[in-house]
């Protein structure tokens, strides 16, 4: 394979080739025992693949905490269980009185260097995350008070109904900020594993945290190979170079499902959303609406064969804040809109106006099946007279999301991150949010987002969310395509890789194991 994966088995072969002579007539020497112990340990190295590579280990920056959480290196005060319920992790408990939250830490919570996690360090982490991550800027504005070593309060200017949800975010991970470490390359955190080798935009290796506060990890370590192409991971799995991976495509899932003697395949409904942004700075109202009427999520769902479920909005239809509607595909209505706008079909079967052909740039990145979605969207638009050019970027956040250089920008992210709609809405629709990069502006929507931020009544939160999402659908600002099913494949004997969690930012944990 071109990826040149160096298997741990290589080290095993090298060790087994040592010629050690015993003086005890068949009894193992101490050297032989040590070699056997090392070999047994090397068999406990989990090999997996990740489709994203990061440049820094700093969990507070951007979405880097998602990956350090995947690696089993960082933890937050709270977490989400497999049913999407908030549970304490580093925290023991919390209480709320109006806009004051009192949080008690677990007595034995500690960093990988053995230092106890105390209230003062938690506050420093929350403030730092607020300073360098715009999505959590409020945490630098809150008022904190240390009550004792393991207890502190957070006082907000107004009631924040999602505060504990936020504290379950992997970006608010706890790290030892007093450690003399360059967090772009290494960090001291609280998870069951520690970084042993980090190659920016490449392979990451972790080893067991021997001082983990919550038990001993069953694995000695893991290797995360950077494989942005899904077919590469599938081939590596078949070749025995991987033990498991998440993000299995439909073709690979069908293949693995036929060999139950070798593989376990687990599919769970997930919260990750495929969607596209329509650039209002480059596309007029009629063209955007025509595109929305030509993109067919039904066809995309069929094409992706079991890996996605079509959706009308960013949240599941069973959620009270997932009650929105969007028009069914309608090529005839799209045609009427374009003709009214002055477009006509040329000899090549494409729309043009004033001698200029209607073409759109479809920007995407290869993972989460967005490459296949982009190709099908291009075909759907071509079928009805709109030419689309595909532009694949390795780093969407550093390219078309940052620059707005697209007509249709595809993206995939967790929408229902913590059982509440505010995170997704504030990240994609609010003014100046990272993924409002297509020029959408609506004062009424912005006002509703501000109300959603502080509304405590769950019914009213759902109502506001539905109104906000319905508006962006009606104004053809965003197109919601499908919710991904989380599909994990494991070689038989691999267990507990968070395969039942709907959230992609959980993977390696203290119970992850290779039993055979």
Phi and psi in degrees as a GROMACS rama.xvg file:
@    title "Ramachandran Plot"
@    xaxis  label "Phi"
@    yaxis  label "Psi"
@TYPE xy
-68.0613  -18.174  UNK-2
-75.5762  -19.4451  UNK-3
61.2722  47.6295  UNK-4
-68.8372  127.973  UNK-5
-92.9353  108.342  UNK-6
-76.5827  147.49  UNK-7
-59.6575  -27.9977  UNK-8
-57.1742  -27.7553  UNK-9
-60.0451  -42.1323  UNK-10
-67.5635  -35.9623  UNK-11
-63.2694  -44.2848  UNK-12
-61.0985  -42.573  UNK-13
-60.7792  -41.9908  UNK-14
-69.5143  -42.318  UNK-15
-67.8061  -17.2017  UNK-16
-80.7953  -6.69372  UNK-17
-68.5991  135.755  UNK-18
-98.1758  96.936  UNK-19
-106.766  123.617  UNK-20
-95.005  134.129  UNK-21
-101.663  139.974  UNK-22
-92.3994  1.11771  UNK-23
-110.301  29.2246  UNK-24
51.3044  58.8954  UNK-25
95.73  -13.158  UNK-26
-77.2648  135.232  UNK-27
-64.6281  135.426  UNK-28
-76.5753  167.619  UNK-29
-61.0708  -35.8096  UNK-30
-64.1591  -42.9006  UNK-31
-63.0942  -40.3691  UNK-32
-61.7878  -42.6906  UNK-33
-64.0797  -39.39  UNK-34
-64.1296  -43.9434  UNK-35
-62.0353  -42.2945  UNK-36
-62.7513  -41.1312  UNK-37
-65.3712  -40.5152  UNK-38
-62.8901  -43.2799  UNK-39
-62.8532  -38.738  UNK-40
-66.7658  -40.7796  UNK-41
-65.0974  -25.1553  UNK-42
-70.3323  -12.1428  UNK-43
-99.8682  23.8544  UNK-44
-96.3303  114.879  UNK-45
-80.4056  132.352  UNK-46
-113.038  123.937  UNK-47
-142.155  -179.319  UNK-48
-130.204  146.484  UNK-49
-126.829  139.518  UNK-50
-86.2612  -9.07246  UNK-51
-116.952  142.924  UNK-52
-119.032  139.961  UNK-53
-110.464  157.739  UNK-54
-99.1392  -16.4955  UNK-55
-142.399  150.595  UNK-56
-91.754  -2.46139  UNK-57
-63.6964  108.255  UNK-58
-70.4512  -17.4445  UNK-59
-81.8201  -13.8888  UNK-60
-88.498  133.448  UNK-61
46.9109  -124.196  UNK-62
-111.449  21.3221  UNK-63
-63.0664  -29.8704  UNK-64
-61.7587  -24.1194  UNK-65
-62.601  -39.2587  UNK-66
-80.8853  -38.0778  UNK-67
-66.1354  -27.8362  UNK-68
-70.0279  -43.393  UNK-69
-56.6977  -40.583  UNK-70
-70.9769  -8.60055  UNK-71
75.7671  22.8892  UNK-72
-99.1892  -36.4595  UNK-73
-117.67  155.978  UNK-74
-140.844  155.963  UNK-75
-110.608  176.395  UNK-76
-64.9285  -36.3635  UNK-77
-127.637  167.545  UNK-78
-143.108  173.979  UNK-79
-113.5  130.681  UNK-80
-82.5551  -175.046  UNK-81
-67.9947  -14.9338  UNK-82
-100.442  15.2263  UNK-83
66.4254  24.8491  UNK-84
-96.5471  143.384  UNK-85
-71.7927  130.939  UNK-86
-132.164  150.662  UNK-87
-68.2655  145.059  UNK-88
-124.783  -84.1372  UNK-89
-75.9118  -25.8017  UNK-90
-83.1759  150.523  UNK-91
-91.4955  -41.697  UNK-92
-166.748  170.328  UNK-93
-148.307  155.651  UNK-94
-135.059  153.704  UNK-95
-129.192  134.653  UNK-96
-134.605  103.36  UNK-97
57.4383  -115.696  UNK-98
-103.954  21.0272  UNK-99
-117.821  124.542  UNK-100
-112.338  130.274  UNK-101
-110.179  123.603  UNK-102
-122.128  128.545  UNK-103
-108.301  131.469  UNK-104
-88.3306  155.087  UNK-105
-67.2334  137.886  UNK-106
-59.4536  -35.5216  UNK-107
-98.7676  2.93096  UNK-108
-60.7943  130.586  UNK-109
-152.766  164.805  UNK-110
-86.3493  168.984  UNK-111
-68.5907  -13.9443  UNK-112
-91.7371  5.50535  UNK-113
91.6677  -9.30218  UNK-114
-72.9905  137.392  UNK-115
-69.1648  141.43  UNK-116
-79.8429  116.711  UNK-117
-115.523  170.843  UNK-118
-61.5573  -39.1033  UNK-119
-62.3221  -41.8394  UNK-120
-69.4872  -36.4663  UNK-121
-59.2403  -46.2903  UNK-122
-62.076  -41.1087  UNK-123
-61.7383  -39.6505  UNK-124
-65.2376  -44.7878  UNK-125
-65.0993  -40.7487  UNK-126
-64.5307  -43.6449  UNK-127
-63.0985  -45.2187  UNK-128
-58.5556  -40.3939  UNK-129
-65.0155  -29.2296  UNK-130
-78.796  -31.5273  UNK-131
-111.662  -7.88885  UNK-132
-121.406  106.963  UNK-133
-56.5322  -29.1383  UNK-134
-70.1788  -15.4058  UNK-135
-123.614  27.644  UNK-136
-57.9456  -28.137  UNK-137
-61.8019  -26.9817  UNK-138
-69.2186  -16.528  UNK-139
-86.0173  -11.0205  UNK-140
-101.332  -18.0516  UNK-141
-67.1318  158.548  UNK-142
-99.6054  131.646  UNK-143
-119.244  148.958  UNK-144
-142.487  129.849  UNK-145
-84.9779  120.355  UNK-146
-89.8088  -40.4764  UNK-147
-158.464  -173.681  UNK-148
-57.6143  -32.1467  UNK-149
-115.387  9.53664  UNK-150
-136.795  138.065  UNK-151
-150.111  166.658  UNK-152
-120.154  151.236  UNK-153
-120.414  123.262  UNK-154
-113.569  124.573  UNK-155
-104.786  155.98  UNK-156
-63.4822  -32.4473  UNK-157
-140.915  167.03  UNK-158
-63.7848  130.337  UNK-159
-115.189  98.2003  UNK-160
-66.9926  -17.7119  UNK-161
-108.123  19.0929  UNK-162
-58.8366  -48.5892  UNK-163
-66.4722  -35.4836  UNK-164
-58.0506  -44.2645  UNK-165
-61.2028  -39.7145  UNK-166
-70.6441  -8.86247  UNK-167
-90.1909  -3.15255  UNK-168
-70.6818  136.313  UNK-169
-65.1601  -19.9707  UNK-170
-69.6801  -18.5267  UNK-171
-100.094  41.4878  UNK-172
-70.0105  155.639  UNK-173
-97.5396  125.068  UNK-174
-128.674  155.831  UNK-175
-80.755  98.542  UNK-176
-73.2963  -11.3441  UNK-177
-88.3947  -9.32094  UNK-178
-71.4141  144.582  UNK-179
-82.8512  72.2715  UNK-180
-131.104  145.908  UNK-181
-91.4367  103.766  UNK-182
-68.2477  -5.59688  UNK-183
-74.9478  -21.7767  UNK-184
-119.535  -25.3507  UNK-185
-156.07  162.022  UNK-186
-158.524  154.853  UNK-187
-106.779  112.941  UNK-188
-129.556  -160.105  UNK-189
-115.728  -1.17778  UNK-190
-74.3786  172.805  UNK-191
-71.7362  -7.86352  UNK-192
-130.964  158.323  UNK-193
-126.062  154.094  UNK-194
-69.8177  129.395  UNK-195
-109.22  -25.293  UNK-196
-154.717  129.614  UNK-197
-131.198  120.04  UNK-198
-113.992  107.82  UNK-199
-51.9618  131.079  UNK-200
61.144  34.2479  UNK-201
-158.586  -150.795  UNK-202
-67.4673  140.594  UNK-203
-124.097  133.178  UNK-204
-119.648  141.632  UNK-205
-128.02  157.495  UNK-206
-132.328  165.474  UNK-207
-60.3764  135.742  UNK-208
-80.7729  106.01  UNK-209
-71.1611  -10.3231  UNK-210
-115.59  26.5836  UNK-211
-62.6335  134.44  UNK-212
-73.9759  -16.5306  UNK-213
-121.305  40.9283  UNK-214
106.487  -178.318  UNK-215
-108.091  131.353  UNK-216
-62.959  142.404  UNK-217
-76.8216  -28.6334  UNK-218
-87.1325  152.063  UNK-219
-82.0382  -21.322  UNK-220
171.329  -172.424  UNK-221
-155.843  155.708  UNK-222
-121.642  128.138  UNK-223
-109.757  104.311  UNK-224
-84.8162  138.887  UNK-225
-82.7161  111.897  UNK-226
-134.62  89.5979  UNK-227
-69.42  -21.6896  UNK-228
-93.9263  125.691  UNK-229
-61.2394  -36.3939  UNK-230
-64.4547  -31.6091  UNK-231
-66.4973  -42.9125  UNK-232
-64.6188  -41.0162  UNK-233
-61.0459  -44.4049  UNK-234
-66.094  -40.8398  UNK-235
-63.1404  -36.7119  UNK-236
-64.6515  -44.8542  UNK-237
-66.155  -31.4223  UNK-238
-79.9837  -4.35435  UNK-239
83.3257  10.8505  UNK-240
-86.5362  -12.3082  UNK-241
-126.015  150.857  UNK-242
-92.2543  -26.5943  UNK-243
-171.617  164.193  UNK-244
-166.907  160.897  UNK-245
-115.574  146.201  UNK-246
102.466  36.4777  UNK-247
-72.0141  134.383  UNK-248
-78.5441  169.411  UNK-249
-64.5973  -40.7062  UNK-250
-63.7363  -44.0477  UNK-251
-67.7902  -38.0026  UNK-252
-61.0411  -42.3748  UNK-253
-62.7121  -39.4637  UNK-254
-65.4929  -48.8713  UNK-255
-67.2981  -33.7954  UNK-256
-65.4066  -20.1124  UNK-257
-83.7852  -6.96295  UNK-258
-125.079  72.6366  UNK-259
-71.0867  -16.8761  UNK-260
-71.7584  -20.1431  UNK-261
-110.615  -32.3707  UNK-262
-129.082  150.242  UNK-263
-109.76  134.442  UNK-264
-120.31  123.233  UNK-265
-121.837  125.652  UNK-266
-119.974  127.408  UNK-267
-131.677  145.538  UNK-268
-60.1926  137.227  UNK-269
-124.781  176.243  UNK-270
-107.703  7.68543  UNK-271
-86.3175  132.475  UNK-272
-113.634  132.965  UNK-273
-92.3755  126.921  UNK-274
-150.235  168.642  UNK-275
-132.142  151.959  UNK-276
-107.324  129.113  UNK-277
-98.7729  122.769  UNK-278
-80.5264  104.268  UNK-279
-69.3913  -17.4363  UNK-280
-75.8861  -14.3015  UNK-281
-126.724  -15.9199  UNK-282
-122.715  133.919  UNK-283
-74.6787  169.755  UNK-284
-58.8016  -45.5417  UNK-285
-67.3628  -38.8176  UNK-286
-67.4463  -42.3433  UNK-287
-62.293  -43.0939  UNK-288
-66.6481  -37.7629  UNK-289
-62.7293  -42.2451  UNK-290
-60.7211  -45.8898  UNK-291
-59.9058  -33.4693  UNK-292
-79.6904  -14.4894  UNK-293
-99.2428  -26.7249  UNK-294
-75.9018  122.611  UNK-295
-112.346  99.5641  UNK-296
-61.3991  -28.0883  UNK-297
-59.9951  -44.421  UNK-298
-68.5136  -37.0666  UNK-299
-65.1965  -42.5693  UNK-300
-59.7871  -44.9749  UNK-301
-64.4664  -42.2166  UNK-302
-63.7308  -36.9398  UNK-303
-88.0073  0.38884  UNK-304
43.544  71.1748  UNK-305
89.4068  -5.80363  UNK-306
-94.8883  -13.0683  UNK-307
-140.326  163.002  UNK-308
-126.433  123.906  UNK-309
-58.9495  152.801  UNK-310
-144.62  152.41  UNK-311
-88.6311  -30.5422  UNK-312
-137.25  -173.806  UNK-313
-76.6637  -13.8947  UNK-314
-116.885  157.084  UNK-315
-59.0806  147.318  UNK-316
-71.1791  -12.5149  UNK-317
-85.098  -14.9584  UNK-318
-75.1871  142.785  UNK-319
-62.46  -24.8968  UNK-320
-97.1322  19.3516  UNK-321
-117.042  29.4233  UNK-322
-101.515  77.0618  UNK-323
-130.544  166.19  UNK-324
-131.858  151.536  UNK-325
-138.82  153.588  UNK-326
-62.5102  146.716  UNK-327
-70.1649  154.192  UNK-328
-53.7018  138.649  UNK-329
-150.796  86.0547  UNK-330
-59.3169  -34.7692  UNK-331
-66.5015  -40.729  UNK-332
-66.9199  -37.8913  UNK-333
-62.7331  -42.8369  UNK-334
-60.5173  -44.4718  UNK-335
-61.4546  -39.6107  UNK-336
-62.7348  -44.3872  UNK-337
-70.1071  -39.5883  UNK-338
-62.9706  -41.4991  UNK-339
-64.0021  -30.114  UNK-340
-79.4804  -4.75942  UNK-341
102.082  6.45845  UNK-342
-85.3118  152.142  UNK-343
-144.974  154.917  UNK-344
-77.8839  133.259  UNK-345
-91.9978  -174.264  UNK-346
-64.7759  -21.322  UNK-347
-89.8262  -0.805966  UNK-348
86.2756  16.1312  UNK-349
-113.712  150.237  UNK-350
-73.8362  142.116  UNK-351
-144.641  159.698  UNK-352
-145.067  128.484  UNK-353
53.2427  38.4011  UNK-354
80.3794  1.59124  UNK-355
-111.531  125.518  UNK-356
-73.2822  140.743  UNK-357
-78.5605  108.425  UNK-358
-127.891  148.174  UNK-359
-131.285  143.906  UNK-360
-93.9444  122.888  UNK-361
-105.364  106.276  UNK-362
-94.7142  139.465  UNK-363
-157.565  172.797  UNK-364
-127.095  163.752  UNK-365
-79.9266  -21.9638  UNK-366
-83.3677  176.003  UNK-367
57.3602  26.5434  UNK-368
63.9542  16.3296  UNK-369
-68.62  -25.7364  UNK-370
-63.7376  -40.3054  UNK-371
-73.5595  -36.3791  UNK-372
-62.9444  -43.4703  UNK-373
-61.4468  -42.9936  UNK-374
-64.1591  -41.4238  UNK-375
-70.2781  -39.4364  UNK-376
-60.5636  -42.4249  UNK-377
-58.4802  -42.5829  UNK-378
-68.3075  -40.5446  UNK-379
-62.4342  -42.697  UNK-380
-68.9811  -41.3371  UNK-381
-61.6245  -38.8369  UNK-382
-55.8421  -30.6757  UNK-383
-117.328  20.3424  UNK-384
101.891  10.3453  UNK-385
-115.564  121.906  UNK-386
-84.6747  131.946  UNK-387
-118.742  135.681  UNK-388
-105.268  129.654  UNK-389
-90.6846  132.576  UNK-390
-127.174  112.44  UNK-391
-97.2047  128.221  UNK-392
-119.264  144.168  UNK-393
-76.8212  -36.2626  UNK-394
-122.87  91.5214  UNK-395
-62.8734  -38.1492  UNK-396
-64.726  -30.0588  UNK-397
-92.7445  -3.55312  UNK-398
-122.143  -101.79  UNK-399
-70.0572  -27.9417  UNK-400
-68.164  -38.8589  UNK-401
-74.8078  -36.105  UNK-402
-96.9707  -20.8631  UNK-403
73.5966  18.4025  UNK-404
-86.5881  76.2123  UNK-405
-166.486  161.666  UNK-406
-100.245  -45.7335  UNK-407
-122.336  119.171  UNK-408
-111.449  114.619  UNK-409
-86.3284  142.054  UNK-410
-151.189  160.155  UNK-411
-140.021  127.299  UNK-412
-154.814  162.652  UNK-413
-71.615  122.585  UNK-414
-91.6181  -52.3001  UNK-415
-92.9606  74.4338  UNK-416
-70.0951  -41.7195  UNK-417
-136.492  33.3405  UNK-418
71.993  28.0656  UNK-419
-153.586  143.8  UNK-420
-79.3322  -13.8162  UNK-421
-62.7901  -41.0418  UNK-422
-54.4709  -52.5342  UNK-423
-66.2561  -43.7944  UNK-424
-62.8566  -43.8715  UNK-425
-70.1944  -24.4497  UNK-426
-86.4124  -22.7741  UNK-427
-120.031  -26.4126  UNK-428
-111.972  -33.8593  UNK-429
-60.5628  148.66  UNK-430
-58.1113  138.866  UNK-431
66.9409  12.278  UNK-432
-78.6127  156.094  UNK-433
-56.1514  -36.3969  UNK-434
-107.348  12.522  UNK-435
-90.8994  71.7199  UNK-436
-113.659  14.5781  UNK-437
-112.098  12.4096  UNK-438
86.8638  11.6147  UNK-439
-69.9773  130.788  UNK-440
-143.613  132.642  UNK-441
-156.974  109.556  UNK-442
-58.8288  -36.1893  UNK-443
-67.6512  -39.8999  UNK-444
-65.2401  -42.2486  UNK-445
-62.0524  -38.2579  UNK-446
-65.7501  -40.4295  UNK-447
-67.257  -34.2122  UNK-448
-64.7304  -39.6002  UNK-449
-64.4731  -38.1649  UNK-450
-68.4165  -39.2266  UNK-451
-60.911  -33.2992  UNK-452
-60.5903  -31.8762  UNK-453
-116.076  -7.08055  UNK-454
-67.7294  128.007  UNK-455
-98.0059  -22.6686  UNK-456
-74.041  120.543  UNK-457
-64.6521  -34.9361  UNK-458
-64.4771  -42.9767  UNK-459
-69.3311  -33.5365  UNK-460
-62.0134  -43.7378  UNK-461
-63.152  -42.4017  UNK-462
-62.2626  -45.6669  UNK-463
-62.0343  -44.4924  UNK-464
-60.2522  -46.1404  UNK-465
-62.0922  -38.7283  UNK-466
-65.4134  -42.0437  UNK-467
-63.6283  -50.684  UNK-468
-65.1618  -39.2438  UNK-469
-62.2246  -37.2282  UNK-470
-64.0652  -45.1114  UNK-471
-69.8471  -28.0193  UNK-472
-68.357  -47.7285  UNK-473
-63.6444  -32.0299  UNK-474
-91.521  5.81488  UNK-475
55.0482  45.3359  UNK-476
-92.0443  -35.963  UNK-477
-135.972  147.407  UNK-478
-119.182  118.804  UNK-479
-94.0891  120.606  UNK-480
-98.1759  -62.793  UNK-481
-160.112  154.102  UNK-482
-96.651  128.746  UNK-483
-73.5239  140.187  UNK-484
-83.6176  133.509  UNK-485
-82.2032  115.293  UNK-486
-118.063  120.333  UNK-487
-115.237  140.941  UNK-488
-118.488  136.242  UNK-489
-133.348  135.029  UNK-490
-64.6895  140.421  UNK-491
-53.5411  131.572  UNK-492
107.426  -17.4682  UNK-493
-85.9638  130.167  UNK-494
-135.542  156.967  UNK-495
56.8375  59.6482  UNK-496
-109.97  34.6314  UNK-497
59.1477  31.8224  UNK-498
-68.4382  -20.0938  UNK-499
-92.1318  -5.5401  UNK-500
-79.4414  136.901  UNK-501
-76.7587  -3.80507  UNK-502
-103.676  131.326  UNK-503
-73.6434  -17.9307  UNK-504
-85.9186  7.46998  UNK-505
-111.749  134.339  UNK-506
-152.853  -86.1816  UNK-507
-73.5085  137.514  UNK-508
-150.425  179.118  UNK-509
-62.6665  -26.0087  UNK-510
-95.216  -5.19132  UNK-511
-57.0394  138.427  UNK-512
-155.381  160.394  UNK-513
-122.774  110.666  UNK-514
-96.7121  -12.0014  UNK-515
